Amino acid sequence: MPKKDFQNWSKEKLLHEYKELLKRKTFGIVWENKTEDVVEQCKSFLPVLKDEKSKSFSTDKNGINHIFIEGDNYHALSVLNYTHKKKIDLIFIDPPYNTGNRSWRYNNDYVEKEDRFRHSKWLSFMNKRLRLARNLLKENGIIVVTIDDYELFTLGLLMDEIFFENNKIGVLAVESNPRGRTTNKFFATSHEYWLIYAKNSNVASIENVPLTEEQKKLFNLEDDISSYRLLPFRRSGGLSTPEERPNSYYPIFYNAKTGKIDIEPFKNSIKILPIDSSGRKRVWRQTRPSLMEAVGRGDMVIKETGKGFVVYMKDRIKEGRKAKTIWINPKYDASSHGTVLLDKILDRRKAFDYPKSLYAVLDALSVLVANKKEAVILDFFAGSGTTGHAVLELNKNDGGKRQFILCTDNQDNNGSGTKIASDICYPRIKKVMSGYSINGKKIVGFGDNLRYYSGELVGNIKTDNDKRVLTSRSTEMLCLAEATFDEVANKKGLFAIYENQKQMTGIIFDEDAISDFKKEARKHKKPIVVYVFSYDHTYNEEDFEDLENLKVVKPIPEVILNVYRKINKELYKPRNL
């Protein structure tokens, strides 16, 4: 096809060409976008947070402040797009699997198997939330989405579209039901899938899996450096011939009396070639320079056998191995280590349908954020709270200070009469942090603090007074953004000051209160971030020149409004397939 020259085209011709391009089919996923009530609400209302002080608790003033948000996760993600943009290290979510068994609601109605728009509704639902979630990840951040075969292929294409195929770093098969799903007609499904994507695979990293006791026993030899095992230095199997690896076919010269090994012949040396037992030419595991480095380290061993000399290399014991894509372990059983564990914690039978195994999530965290001791982990389908529990367990195991953010709604749990947030997730987290008992046996809590918020909506901005209303309702968002939760001063309607161990946050609701605010701020020596009400996006810099501990000034609510405007613009613009 000849290359088109657009330089001299008329506006009408360019527009026609553009319309023709839109008609062309390209590879990707297509579905009928379905409207969603909670998303439509955000055209007329703005999400904010309400501090539920009666549900927040503290076991250690100097401990980590974990976050619990009760409400629709689309609204919660909208808020987090202001408070936590590019701040999240790991997102771990277990969304509805869309099985059609009255397990998921769309616009307050259960989505049945017979619903011909079942997949479109699910894709519309997930697309909006995953796009908001991507904004939250750090450049080296990672997202894990669990799923089964009902939506595996659609989710995979959707993830490729949002996070890009080159950022897919793994698809795990995790055996969560060793007995198999009895309702299946043909094969009894015993596993689920975990799709793992990086924000940017070029800078993302994961940890190796620690060796098991059985694996450690294989390293049964030891020298002054470490335990090791001997591996044949001659390759076998695929990519093991000189035609495939020409640089790895060469002679090794060896003197049995002196133990000298070299790639050049020397006096009294013998020549060893990588020839297998059938006389076929093979290659060595490494090239000449790498071999000589190993010789220098003392990692090469040559033994004489009845059929000649065999070259070995010391494989030294490591702290772990690269994680595999199939995870099978009795502790990943969602029944024993998910359902039964949760029932024991809550002292209730069948408290929640299909909670994740605590240990499956814990092992995932151990691979994905083991080297990030102060990581922030988000789960916006928190359900029974397994992710939060696993974060606490990992911190206990390695002394980390990771923070979790859990978001879940408070819908009825599949007609059971219990509410997901208030009756399941929150009680579980409170118990494992504060301590509880099972059959009279006391279980010590993990400690730390929990800040509980509920989602609310305020009217969209139409007047200057609406801006004042939004500012007055933004305190929780601003404190969450700055991680300053302890109140220092609060002059109702004028200003408020909050702090953490390192800094303060000042919020000025009325410009006339700036002088009084500065007097109060000067009583404290910590650096202070100041949010000041402004009808536009400006403020008078001279007002704060004499505040010695000033860190930065940010006018509100325009910065919040800009985030919400961008969200709506991104979600409603045409998709590029």
C-alpha positions as CSV (number, residue, x, y, z in Angstrom):
1,M,0.0,0.0,0.0
2,P,1.5,3.4,-1.0
3,K,2.2,5.8,1.8
4,K,-0.3,8.6,1.9
5,D,0.9,12.3,2.0
6,F,-1.5,14.1,4.4
7,Q,0.4,17.5,4.3
8,N,-1.7,19.1,1.5
9,W,-5.1,17.4,2.3
10,S,-8.1,19.6,3.0
11,K,-9.9,19.6,6.4
12,E,-12.8,17.7,4.8
13,K,-10.6,15.0,3.3
14,L,-8.7,14.5,6.6
15,L,-12.0,14.2,8.5
16,H,-13.3,11.6,6.0
17,E,-10.1,9.6,6.3
18,Y,-10.3,9.8,10.1
19,K,-13.9,8.4,10.0
20,E,-12.8,5.6,7.7
21,L,-10.0,4.7,10.1
22,L,-12.5,4.4,12.9
23,K,-14.5,1.9,10.9
24,R,-11.5,-0.4,10.4
25,K,-11.3,-3.5,12.6
26,T,-8.2,-3.9,14.8
27,F,-7.1,-6.6,17.2
28,G,-8.5,-6.2,20.7
29,I,-11.6,-6.7,22.8
30,V,-15.0,-5.2,22.0
31,W,-18.1,-5.1,24.2
32,E,-21.2,-3.0,24.5
33,N,-20.5,-0.4,27.2
34,K,-23.3,-0.6,29.8
35,T,-24.1,2.4,32.0
36,E,-23.6,2.0,35.7
37,D,-25.5,4.0,38.3
38,V,-22.5,4.7,40.6
39,V,-20.5,6.0,37.7
40,E,-23.4,8.2,36.4
41,Q,-23.7,9.7,39.9
42,C,-20.3,11.2,39.5
43,K,-21.6,13.4,36.7
44,S,-23.8,15.2,39.3
45,F,-22.0,14.5,42.6
46,L,-18.4,14.3,43.8
47,P,-17.1,11.5,46.1
48,V,-15.6,12.5,49.5
49,L,-14.8,10.6,52.7
50,K,-16.4,10.7,56.1
51,D,-14.3,9.9,59.1
52,E,-16.0,7.2,61.1
53,K,-14.3,7.9,64.4
54,S,-16.3,5.4,66.4
55,K,-15.0,2.5,64.2
56,S,-11.4,3.7,64.1
57,F,-9.1,2.3,66.7
58,S,-5.5,2.4,67.9
59,T,-3.4,-0.2,69.5
60,D,-0.1,1.6,69.1
61,K,0.2,5.4,68.7
62,N,3.5,4.9,66.8
63,G,2.2,2.0,64.8
64,I,1.1,1.9,61.1
65,N,-2.1,3.6,60.2
66,H,-4.0,1.2,58.0
67,I,-7.0,2.5,56.0
68,F,-10.5,1.0,55.7
69,I,-13.0,2.6,53.3
70,E,-16.6,1.4,53.3
71,G,-18.5,2.2,50.2
72,D,-18.6,1.6,46.4
73,N,-15.1,1.0,45.1
74,Y,-15.6,3.2,42.1
75,H,-16.2,6.2,44.4
76,A,-13.3,5.1,46.6
77,L,-10.9,4.8,43.6
78,S,-12.0,8.3,42.6
79,V,-10.9,9.6,45.9
80,L,-7.7,7.7,45.9
81,N,-6.9,9.2,42.5
82,Y,-6.4,12.4,44.4
83,T,-4.9,11.1,47.7
84,H,-2.7,8.2,46.4
85,K,-1.9,8.8,42.7
86,K,1.4,7.0,42.0
87,K,1.7,6.0,45.6
88,I,0.7,2.3,45.6
89,D,3.3,-0.4,45.4
90,L,0.9,-3.4,44.9
91,I,-2.8,-3.8,44.1
92,F,-4.2,-7.3,44.9
93,I,-7.8,-7.8,44.0
94,D,-10.3,-10.7,43.9
95,P,-13.2,-9.3,41.8
96,P,-16.5,-11.0,41.1
97,Y,-16.0,-14.0,38.9
98,N,-19.3,-13.4,37.0
99,T,-20.4,-17.1,37.3
100,G,-24.0,-16.1,37.0
101,N,-24.8,-17.8,40.3
102,R,-26.3,-14.7,41.9
103,S,-22.8,-13.8,43.2
104,W,-22.6,-10.3,41.7
105,R,-24.8,-7.3,41.3
106,Y,-24.8,-4.6,38.6
107,N,-26.9,-1.6,39.3
108,N,-28.4,-3.4,42.4
109,D,-29.6,-6.4,40.4
110,Y,-28.0,-9.8,40.4
111,V,-26.4,-10.7,37.1
112,E,-27.9,-14.1,36.1
113,K,-26.4,-16.7,33.7
114,E,-29.2,-16.0,31.2
115,D,-28.4,-12.3,31.0
116,R,-27.2,-11.8,27.4
117,F,-25.3,-8.7,28.5
118,R,-23.5,-10.5,31.3
119,H,-20.0,-10.3,29.9
120,S,-20.5,-6.7,28.7
121,K,-21.7,-5.6,32.1
122,W,-18.7,-7.3,33.7
123,L,-16.2,-5.7,31.3
124,S,-17.8,-2.3,31.6
125,F,-17.6,-2.7,35.4
126,M,-14.0,-3.8,35.5
127,N,-12.7,-1.5,32.7
128,K,-13.7,1.6,34.7
129,R,-12.1,0.4,37.9
130,L,-8.9,-0.9,36.4
131,R,-8.3,2.3,34.6
132,L,-8.6,4.3,37.8
133,A,-6.4,1.7,39.6
134,R,-3.6,2.0,37.1
135,N,-3.2,5.7,38.0
136,L,-2.5,4.7,41.6
137,L,0.5,2.5,40.9
138,K,4.0,3.7,41.3
139,E,6.2,3.3,38.2
140,N,7.5,0.0,39.5
141,G,4.1,-1.0,41.0
142,I,2.4,-4.3,40.3
143,I,-1.2,-5.4,40.1
144,V,-2.6,-8.9,40.7
145,V,-6.1,-9.8,39.6
146,T,-7.5,-13.2,40.4
147,I,-10.1,-14.9,38.2
148,D,-11.4,-18.3,37.0
149,D,-12.3,-19.6,33.6
150,Y,-15.6,-17.7,33.3
151,E,-13.9,-14.4,32.5
152,L,-10.2,-15.4,32.1
153,F,-9.9,-14.7,28.4
154,T,-11.9,-11.4,28.5
155,L,-9.9,-10.2,31.5
156,G,-6.6,-11.1,29.8
157,L,-7.5,-8.9,26.8
158,L,-8.7,-6.1,29.0
159,M,-5.6,-6.2,31.1
160,D,-3.5,-6.1,27.9
161,E,-5.4,-3.1,26.7
162,I,-5.1,-1.1,30.0
163,F,-1.7,-2.2,31.2
164,F,-0.2,-3.3,27.9
165,E,0.8,-6.8,26.9
166,N,4.6,-6.1,27.4
167,N,3.9,-5.4,31.1
168,K,2.4,-8.8,31.7
169,I,4.9,-10.5,34.1
170,G,3.0,-13.7,34.9
171,V,-0.1,-15.8,34.8
172,L,-0.3,-18.2,37.8
173,A,-2.4,-21.2,38.1
174,V,-3.1,-21.6,41.9
175,E,-4.8,-24.8,43.2
176,S,-7.4,-23.3,45.5
177,N,-9.8,-26.3,45.5
178,P,-7.8,-29.6,45.6
179,R,-11.1,-31.7,45.6
180,G,-12.3,-30.0,42.4
181,R,-15.5,-28.2,41.7
182,T,-18.3,-30.8,41.8
183,T,-20.7,-28.8,39.7
184,N,-18.5,-29.1,36.6
185,K,-19.9,-31.4,33.9
186,F,-16.6,-32.6,32.5
187,F,-13.4,-31.6,34.3
188,A,-13.6,-30.8,38.0
189,T,-11.9,-27.4,38.2
190,S,-9.5,-27.2,41.0
191,H,-7.5,-24.0,40.3
192,E,-7.9,-20.3,39.6
193,Y,-5.7,-17.8,37.7
194,W,-3.8,-14.9,39.0
195,L,-3.0,-12.3,36.3
196,I,0.0,-10.2,37.2
197,Y,1.0,-7.0,35.4
198,A,3.5,-4.3,36.1
199,K,3.0,-0.6,35.6
200,N,6.3,-0.7,33.8
201,S,8.0,-4.1,33.5
202,N,11.4,-2.4,32.8
203,V,11.6,-1.2,36.4
204,A,9.5,-3.7,38.3
205,S,11.0,-6.5,40.3
206,I,9.9,-9.5,42.3
207,E,11.6,-11.7,44.9
208,N,12.6,-15.3,44.7
209,V,10.6,-18.0,46.6
210,P,12.5,-19.3,49.7
211,L,13.8,-22.9,49.4
212,T,11.8,-25.6,51.0
213,E,13.5,-28.0,53.5
214,E,13.5,-30.7,50.8
215,Q,15.2,-28.4,48.3
216,K,17.8,-27.4,50.9
217,K,18.8,-31.1,51.4
218,L,19.8,-31.3,47.8
219,F,22.8,-29.0,48.6
220,N,24.6,-31.7,50.5
221,L,28.2,-30.6,50.0
222,E,30.0,-27.8,51.7
223,D,33.2,-25.8,51.4
224,D,34.5,-22.6,53.1
225,I,32.1,-20.5,51.1
226,S,28.7,-22.2,51.3
227,S,26.7,-25.4,50.8
228,Y,26.5,-26.6,47.2
229,R,25.6,-29.4,44.9
230,L,27.5,-30.5,41.8
231,L,25.8,-30.1,38.4
232,P,27.2,-31.5,35.1
233,F,28.9,-28.7,33.1
234,R,27.9,-30.4,29.8
235,R,24.6,-29.3,28.5
236,S,21.9,-31.8,27.4
237,G,18.5,-31.5,26.0
238,G,17.4,-28.4,24.0
239,L,19.9,-25.8,22.7
240,S,22.8,-28.1,23.6
241,T,24.6,-28.6,20.2
242,P,27.4,-26.6,18.6
243,E,25.1,-25.5,15.8
244,E,22.8,-23.9,18.3
245,R,25.5,-22.5,20.7
246,P,28.8,-22.3,18.8
247,N,30.5,-20.2,21.4
248,S,30.0,-22.8,24.1
249,Y,31.7,-25.7,22.2
250,Y,35.4,-25.7,23.1
251,P,38.0,-27.9,24.8
252,I,38.8,-27.7,28.5
253,F,42.4,-28.6,29.5
254,Y,43.0,-30.3,32.8
255,N,45.8,-31.8,34.9
256,A,44.6,-34.4,37.3
257,K,47.7,-34.2,39.6
258,T,47.8,-30.4,40.0
259,G,44.1,-29.8,39.5
260,K,44.8,-27.0,37.1
261,I,42.0,-26.1,34.7
262,D,42.4,-23.9,31.6
263,I,41.0,-23.1,28.2
264,E,44.5,-23.1,26.6
265,P,46.7,-26.3,26.5
266,F,49.5,-26.5,28.9
267,K,52.2,-29.1,29.8
268,N,50.9,-32.5,31.0
269,S,47.2,-31.4,30.4
270,I,44.5,-33.5,28.8
271,K,41.8,-32.2,26.6
272,I,38.1,-32.7,27.5
273,L,35.3,-32.0,25.0
274,P,31.6,-32.0,25.7
275,I,30.9,-35.3,24.0
276,D,27.9,-37.3,25.4
277,S,27.8,-41.1,25.9
278,S,26.5,-41.7,22.4
279,G,29.4,-39.8,20.9
280,R,27.4,-36.7,19.9
281,K,28.9,-33.3,20.2
282,R,27.3,-31.1,22.9
283,V,28.2,-27.8,24.5
284,W,29.3,-26.5,27.9
285,R,26.9,-24.6,30.1
286,Q,29.0,-21.4,29.8
287,T,31.3,-19.7,27.4
288,R,35.1,-19.5,27.9
289,P,35.2,-16.2,29.9
290,S,32.5,-17.4,32.3
291,L,34.3,-20.7,32.8
292,M,37.5,-19.0,33.7
293,E,35.7,-16.8,36.2
294,A,34.2,-20.0,37.8
295,V,37.7,-21.5,37.9
296,G,39.0,-18.4,39.7
297,R,36.2,-18.8,42.3
298,G,37.0,-22.4,42.8
299,D,33.6,-23.5,41.5
300,M,34.8,-26.1,38.9
301,V,35.3,-29.8,39.8
302,I,36.5,-32.5,37.4
303,K,36.2,-36.2,38.4
304,E,37.6,-39.2,36.7
305,T,35.2,-42.1,36.0
306,G,35.6,-45.4,34.2
307,K,34.6,-43.7,31.0
308,G,36.8,-40.7,31.3
309,F,36.7,-37.3,32.9
310,V,33.4,-35.5,33.9
311,V,33.3,-31.7,34.4
312,Y,31.0,-30.4,37.2
313,M,30.2,-26.9,38.4
314,K,29.3,-26.0,42.0
315,D,25.7,-24.9,42.2
316,R,25.7,-22.9,45.4
317,I,22.7,-22.7,47.7
318,K,20.7,-19.6,47.3
319,E,18.1,-17.9,49.5
320,G,15.4,-18.7,47.0
321,R,14.4,-19.7,43.5
322,K,12.4,-17.9,40.8
323,A,8.7,-18.4,41.5
324,K,7.0,-20.9,39.2
325,T,3.7,-20.3,37.4
326,I,1.9,-23.3,39.0
327,W,1.3,-23.0,42.7
328,I,0.2,-26.2,44.5
329,N,0.3,-26.4,48.3
330,P,-2.2,-27.7,50.8
331,K,-2.1,-24.4,52.5
332,Y,-3.6,-22.7,49.4
333,D,-6.8,-24.6,49.9
334,A,-9.5,-21.9,50.1
335,S,-11.8,-24.1,52.2
336,S,-9.4,-25.0,55.0
337,H,-7.3,-21.8,55.1
338,G,-10.0,-19.4,53.9
339,T,-13.5,-20.4,54.9
340,V,-12.6,-22.4,58.0
341,L,-10.1,-19.8,59.2
342,L,-12.6,-17.0,58.8
343,D,-15.3,-18.9,60.6
344,K,-13.0,-19.4,63.6
345,I,-12.0,-15.7,63.7
346,L,-15.6,-14.5,63.5
347,D,-17.0,-17.4,65.5
348,R,-19.7,-17.9,62.9
349,R,-20.6,-20.6,60.4
350,K,-20.1,-19.9,56.7
351,A,-19.5,-16.3,57.3
352,F,-18.4,-15.5,53.7
353,D,-18.5,-17.3,50.4
354,Y,-15.2,-18.3,48.9
355,P,-12.6,-16.2,50.9
356,K,-9.1,-16.6,49.7
357,S,-6.6,-18.7,51.5
358,L,-4.6,-16.5,53.8
359,Y,-1.4,-18.3,52.9
360,A,-1.9,-18.0,49.2
361,V,-2.1,-14.3,49.5
362,L,0.7,-14.2,52.0
363,D,3.0,-16.1,49.6
364,A,2.1,-13.7,46.8
365,L,3.0,-10.7,49.0
366,S,6.2,-12.5,50.0
367,V,7.2,-12.6,46.3
368,L,5.9,-9.2,45.2
369,V,6.7,-6.9,48.1
370,A,9.2,-8.8,50.3
371,N,11.9,-6.3,49.5
372,K,9.6,-3.3,50.1
373,K,9.3,-3.1,53.8
374,E,7.2,0.1,53.7
375,A,5.0,-0.8,50.7
376,V,1.4,0.4,50.4
377,I,-0.9,-2.4,49.3
378,L,-4.4,-1.7,48.0
379,D,-7.4,-4.1,47.8
380,F,-10.5,-2.5,46.4
381,F,-12.5,-5.7,46.4
382,A,-11.6,-6.4,50.0
383,G,-14.4,-8.8,50.7
384,S,-13.6,-10.8,53.8
385,G,-10.3,-8.9,54.4
386,T,-7.8,-11.6,53.5
387,T,-5.4,-9.1,51.9
388,G,-5.3,-6.9,55.0
389,H,-4.7,-10.0,57.2
390,A,-1.9,-11.2,55.0
391,V,-0.2,-7.8,55.1
392,L,-0.2,-7.9,58.9
393,E,1.1,-11.4,58.9
394,L,4.0,-10.5,56.5
395,N,4.9,-7.5,58.7
396,K,5.1,-9.7,61.7
397,N,7.3,-12.3,59.9
398,D,9.9,-9.8,58.6
399,G,9.5,-6.7,60.8
400,G,8.1,-4.7,57.9
401,K,6.0,-1.5,58.1
402,R,3.7,-2.1,55.1
403,Q,0.3,-0.4,55.0
404,F,-2.9,-1.8,53.6
405,I,-5.8,0.1,52.2
406,L,-9.0,-1.9,52.0
407,C,-12.2,-0.9,50.1
408,T,-15.4,-2.8,50.3
409,D,-19.1,-2.1,50.1
410,N,-21.6,-3.0,52.8
411,Q,-24.1,-5.0,50.7
412,D,-25.8,-8.0,52.1
413,N,-23.6,-11.0,51.7
414,N,-25.5,-13.1,49.1
415,G,-28.8,-13.0,51.1
416,S,-27.2,-14.2,54.3
417,G,-28.4,-11.2,56.3
418,T,-24.8,-10.2,57.1
419,K,-23.2,-7.0,55.7
420,I,-19.8,-7.4,54.0
421,A,-18.1,-4.4,55.5
422,S,-19.6,-4.0,59.0
423,D,-20.2,-7.7,59.8
424,I,-17.3,-9.5,58.1
425,C,-14.4,-7.5,56.8
426,Y,-14.1,-4.9,59.6
427,P,-14.6,-7.4,62.5
428,R,-12.0,-9.7,61.1
429,I,-9.4,-6.9,60.7
430,K,-10.2,-5.5,64.2
431,K,-9.8,-9.0,65.8
432,V,-6.6,-9.9,64.1
433,M,-5.1,-6.5,65.0
434,S,-6.5,-6.3,68.6
435,G,-6.5,-10.0,69.5
436,Y,-9.2,-12.6,69.9
437,S,-9.9,-16.1,71.2
438,I,-10.6,-19.4,69.5
439,N,-12.2,-22.1,71.8
440,G,-10.8,-20.3,74.8
441,K,-7.3,-20.0,73.4
442,K,-6.1,-16.4,73.2
443,I,-4.6,-15.2,69.9
444,V,-2.4,-12.2,70.2
445,G,-3.2,-9.3,67.8
446,F,-0.8,-7.8,65.4
447,G,-1.2,-4.3,66.7
448,D,-1.1,-1.1,64.6
449,N,-4.0,1.3,64.0
450,L,-7.1,1.4,61.7
451,R,-8.6,4.6,60.2
452,Y,-12.2,3.9,59.1
453,Y,-13.9,6.0,56.5
454,S,-17.2,5.8,54.6
455,G,-17.8,7.1,51.2
456,E,-20.2,10.0,50.6
457,L,-21.2,12.3,47.8
458,V,-21.5,16.1,47.7
459,G,-23.1,18.2,45.0
460,N,-21.1,19.1,41.9
461,I,-19.7,22.6,41.6
462,K,-22.0,25.1,40.1
463,T,-21.5,28.1,42.4
464,D,-18.7,29.6,44.5
465,N,-20.6,28.4,47.6
466,D,-20.4,24.9,46.2
467,K,-16.6,25.2,46.3
468,R,-16.8,26.2,50.0
469,V,-19.0,23.2,50.7
470,L,-16.6,20.8,48.9
471,T,-13.6,22.3,50.8
472,S,-15.4,21.9,54.2
473,R,-16.0,18.2,53.3
474,S,-12.4,17.5,52.1
475,T,-10.6,17.4,55.4
476,E,-10.5,13.6,55.5
477,M,-9.2,13.4,51.9
478,L,-6.4,15.9,52.6
479,C,-5.4,14.2,55.8
480,L,-5.4,10.8,54.0
481,A,-3.2,12.3,51.2
482,E,-0.7,13.6,53.7
483,A,-1.1,10.7,56.2
484,T,-1.7,13.1,59.1
485,F,-4.5,11.8,61.2
486,D,-4.0,13.3,64.7
487,E,-5.8,16.5,65.4
488,V,-3.7,19.4,66.7
489,A,-6.1,22.3,66.5
490,N,-9.6,22.8,65.0
491,K,-11.3,26.2,64.8
492,K,-14.6,25.2,63.3
493,G,-15.2,26.8,59.9
494,L,-11.9,28.7,60.1
495,F,-8.9,26.3,60.1
496,A,-7.7,22.9,61.3
497,I,-4.2,21.4,61.9
498,Y,-3.4,17.6,61.9
499,E,-0.1,15.8,62.3
500,N,1.9,12.6,62.2
501,Q,5.4,11.9,63.5
502,K,7.1,13.8,60.8
503,Q,4.9,16.7,59.6
504,M,1.7,18.6,60.0
505,T,-1.2,19.4,57.6
506,G,-3.0,22.8,57.9
507,I,-6.3,23.4,56.2
508,I,-7.6,27.0,56.0
509,F,-11.3,27.1,55.2
510,D,-11.6,30.9,55.5
511,E,-8.9,33.3,54.0
512,D,-9.7,35.8,56.9
513,A,-8.3,33.2,59.3
514,I,-4.8,33.0,57.9
515,S,-3.2,35.2,60.6
516,D,-4.8,33.1,63.4
517,F,-3.8,30.0,61.6
518,K,-0.1,31.1,61.4
519,K,-0.1,31.9,65.1
520,E,-1.2,28.4,65.9
521,A,1.2,26.8,63.4
522,R,4.2,28.6,64.9
523,K,3.6,26.8,68.2
524,H,4.7,23.6,66.6
525,K,8.1,23.0,65.0
526,K,7.3,20.3,62.5
527,P,7.2,21.1,58.7
528,I,3.7,22.0,57.6
529,V,1.8,21.5,54.3
530,V,-0.9,24.1,54.0
531,Y,-4.1,23.8,52.0
532,V,-5.9,27.1,51.7
533,F,-9.4,27.8,50.3
534,S,-9.4,29.6,47.0
535,Y,-12.1,30.3,44.5
536,D,-9.6,29.8,41.6
537,H,-6.2,28.1,41.5
538,T,-4.3,30.9,43.1
539,Y,-3.3,32.2,46.5
540,N,-1.3,35.2,47.8
541,E,2.2,33.9,48.4
542,E,3.0,36.9,50.7
543,D,0.5,35.6,53.2
544,F,2.8,32.7,54.1
545,E,6.3,34.2,53.6
546,D,6.8,34.6,57.4
547,L,5.8,31.0,58.3
548,E,9.2,29.5,59.1
549,N,8.1,25.8,59.1
550,L,6.2,26.1,55.8
551,K,6.7,23.1,53.5
552,V,4.3,23.9,50.6
553,V,1.0,25.7,50.0
554,K,-1.8,24.2,47.9
555,P,-5.0,25.9,46.9
556,I,-8.2,23.9,47.3
557,P,-10.6,22.7,46.0
558,E,-9.4,23.3,42.5
559,V,-6.7,20.6,42.7
560,I,-9.4,18.0,43.8
561,L,-11.8,19.2,41.0
562,N,-9.1,18.8,38.4
563,V,-8.6,15.1,39.4
564,Y,-12.4,14.4,39.1
565,R,-12.6,16.3,35.7
566,K,-9.7,14.2,34.4
567,I,-11.4,10.9,35.6
568,N,-14.6,11.8,33.8
569,K,-12.8,12.9,30.6
570,E,-10.7,9.7,30.5
571,L,-13.6,7.3,31.1
572,Y,-16.0,8.8,28.6
573,K,-13.6,9.4,25.7
574,P,-13.8,6.9,22.9
575,R,-11.6,3.8,23.3
576,N,-8.7,3.2,20.9
577,L,-8.8,-0.4,19.7
